Amino acid sequence: MGATTMHALAIAIPTGGVAILAYLVVGLVIGVESMGVPLPGETTLIAAALLASQHDLNIVFVIAAAAAGAIIGDSIGYFIGRKAGRGLFERLGRRFHHFSEERIVKAEKYFHKYGVWTVFFGRFVALLRIFAGPMAGMLRMHYPRFLAANAAGGIAWSTTIGVVAYKIGDNADKIFGEVSVWALVVIGAALVVAYAVYKIRKRRNSVHPASAPNDADAVPAESADA
């Protein structure tokens, strides 16, 4: 990209040329995640929104980049899934645990039961955010319906997550200023105690496992079908 183009974009997009790269990264990471590759899309959006709260980025452009990445990435994932079919998930399952057979079956159930609502609300669920596009294509969901749900979900998700993270970052000083040091100490101590209790119980269970039922007490398989 030439210097003239970068200068023009820096004028058009607030906070300068470095911010342009940040917006592109947000859109790219979320887009690739939406295509079916397990990347931290939501974490990237939150980080960008927090930077916007410190006036390093513009929250409107952060949300726009996230929404564009979500919509475009899901659409590409849709056509990949439509062309490759279930074989795609089987191949990915051998390389990524995110695409285990159990998770694929679970995602399919959501699609069969809720249809396009899975695409919309799936944007807010980590597992479905990765699966939605390719799965919809594999199941040959009508594309205009998919696109409508995809666009609505992408815009709703990026706006909700972006604004919430922005507000939290913008008010961080107020929020933490009202929490005393002693309150943080108490919370930390409670977490340590809870973790210690959990470890002790886990160790006891591993040392003294529940006794397995005797064979004599087991119900014959034939009687369960009677």
CORTAKA-V181561 format. One line per field, one symbol per residue. psi: psi as a letter, one per 20 degrees, with the letter a starting at -180 (. if undefined). A space follows every 10 residues. Layout:
psi: ???
This chain:
psi: prhggggghh ghoqjahhhg hghhgghggh ghghijpnqm ghhgggghhh hhhjkhrphg hggggggggg ggghgghghg hhghahhghh ghhihpihkq hghggghggg ghgichhhgg hhhipgghhh hgghghghjl qpghgggghg ggggggghgg gggghggghh jgggghhior hhghgggggh ggghgggghg hggghhhmqp pqqqhhiqpq hhhhi.
